[in-house]
């Protein structure tokens, strides 16, 4: 890796911390019924109207890229982006996804499933 691509570990932790705080705030709001956290509204490319959620998805993508460059992972970011990719009839709905994700975070289970799948 090019030394110019290196990111100070403290900066990486700060970015991860900011992401976590914003994610938790948005998850709480989504669990209360606000829509648009995990995806844009159906039917178009326009933003959801929930600026914080739109920015959170952008931050997650950028953060995942930075972690990848550092040959590291951020389970919280990875799982959030995985949830953002769920679409279709079997989608449990944003409110339910937000509640379940919050529970997994509180229990410390985020990243456990991904780590187990990679070992298999």
Secondary structure, 3 states (H helix, E strand, C coil): CCHHHCCCHHHHHHHHHHHHHHHHHHHHHHHCCCCCCCCCCCCCCCCCCCHHHHHHHHHHHHHHHHHHHCCCCCHHHHHHHHHHCCCCCCCCCHHHHHHHHHHHHHHCCCCHHHHHHHHC
